[in-house]
Every structure is written in C-alpha cells, then in structure tokens.
Amino acid sequence: MKRLLALIALVSCVPLALADDAAKQAALEERLARLEAQLERTTFALDQVRKRVDDVLWFERVGDVAEIDKVYLPTVPNPRGKETYGIVNERHPIKIWTYVFTPRSLDPSKKHPLLLLPHGGVHGDFNTYYTHVVRELMAEGYIVVAPEYRGSTGYGKGTYEAIDYGGLEIEDVLAARDWAVEALPLVDDDRVGILGWSHGGLIALMSVFDHPEKYRVAYAGVPVSDLVARMGYQTQSYRELYSVDHHIGKSANEDVEEYRRRSPAWNAHKLKTPLLIHTNTNDRDVHVLEVEHLIKSLKAEGKDFEYKIYEDVPGGHSFNRTDSLATRESRREIYKFLRRHLSR
C-alpha cells in the first residue's frame, strides 16, 4: 500500500514538473531573445561609432588637398517603410549621407568635371580604404562625390534594412549626382562620370544603363555582374543575405527574373555610355565568370566598350585598389580613359 501511494504521488507530480520545465524554457527563450536584440543594438551602435571615427580620419588623410563636406540628401522613398502619422511612403523620401571632396587646387573661375564614386559591399560604407583613390582622382582635377546609398553601414538599423541591391540604390546615387550638379558651383553638369569597384561596379553599370543621359563615362572594376550565377557559386550564408525579408526577400531559385533584373549582364542591351571594365582571374569574391558573362553579353549586343581581364594579379578582388607599382599602372589606365571623355 505504501508503495502504491508513493507511486500515485509521483505520477501526480509529473504534470507539475512538466509545467515547471515549460515555464523555465519559455523564460529562457525570452531572455535569449532579449540578449539577441541587445546584441543587435550594440552591433549597430558600434558601426556608428566606427563610422564617426573614420569620418575624422578623412580630414587627416586628404584635408591637405581637399575641401571636405558630408551632406544629408533626400532621395526616393523606401517602399517597405512603415507608415507613420498617416504619412504614406510615397510622401516620405528617405535620406542618405554623401561625401564631397573638392580639390583645393581648382580654379574657382572655371567649371570642373564630377565623378560619382559609390562604395562596394552587400552592406558596406565609404571609408578611408579609398584614400589613395580619392587623392589620385582629385590630382586629376575631379570633384568626387561618394553617396552612402540605402543599405550602407554606420547609420543604424533603418538605413541598413532599407537595402535595395541593384534597385533603388541606383536612384540614391542619381540623387547625389543631381544634387551636386545643382548645388556645387564648380561642377560642370556636362562632364559627369561614375566609377566603382565590386558592388560599386554594379552600381556604376546599372546607373549608366538606367540613366545614360546623366553620365558621360563609366568605369566598373571587378563588378558584380550576374546575381543568378553568383548565387550558384557562393555559400549558403551569403545566399541567405539576399533572401531575408528586408532584402530581395526570395532566393534566386524562387524568383530568377528578379535576380536577372538586378544584374548588369542581363541588362547589357541598355549600354549607350563609354565604358571600361577591369577584372582579375584570381578574384575570390567576384569570380571572373561573372564579368566574362557581362563582356560576352555586351559583345553580343554589338556594344562599343573597352575591357581588360588581368591574369592572376596579386591582390585578387582588390588588385587595382592596392598600392603596388603594377596596380598604379592599372589605375593610370582608368584615369586616362576617364580623361578622354571628361576633358574639354
């Protein structure tokens, strides 16, 4: 009898024990969610601190040869933005920061050419990695404008999650271009070009494809060129960057046409602008096959453009953004090409 009573008591406690375990599990999950949210907030806060420190470094590294400014510009709305106070997204353009570098040596009595320089990265920013490029471009006599288009890091979660890769970021760059032409008295609105590397190269390409009347010349270095192919050879974690709700929102196999729409190789028929393309066969970021597809597509469309495929030049993806003698020569080729189309 004692054993039976003990067994009954034990069984009767099981639901209570299970309920207690479930409560502990729920509390643990809630605590974990709070920690993850705090980690996310801390990550974005650190990005903003890093950005502000790097902004100070710009003055140290190019302030001797440039007037430096950073302006806040309205651009097109974020279609995924949250309606607030009854103000719909169509009435509420988002805003981006844009760097402006004006050479101190420019003759103020004349007009001078402008170059747009969008940065690279799925989520990246314009930072002092580009110091030597900016100095060289200013030595060539260019005013340089570098827009921090939607999706850029260093400006918080809202800007980060407004990313529209190969889409509305092109309009952000155009907004910076149009602002510079209107607001900067030294800019010659008939001599505007664009250049970029990697994802910045994609932006340069799509900018002249979509807005050929706005740019006289373009350079694309190791450009992301075919997102469909890219999703095939990249890692699963990379593919997941594009599939989240605030990004493209679908994988390539779920919406091939959307990935094609955002890929230069599938828009080659639109080219009307003088264009130079560089790529490198040992690039471990943008595989040369992507750029080869772009080149073949442009040729198939009968387009007039220039290109060079470098063979295993040290530096891989960054080969002509490093500062060796060989890569300086590559950049001299770029500057010669730009000069041909932007000089009086």
Order of alpha helices (4+ residues) and beta strands (2+ residues): alpha-beta-beta-beta-alpha-beta-alpha-alpha-beta-alpha-beta-alpha-alpha-alpha-beta-alpha-beta-alpha
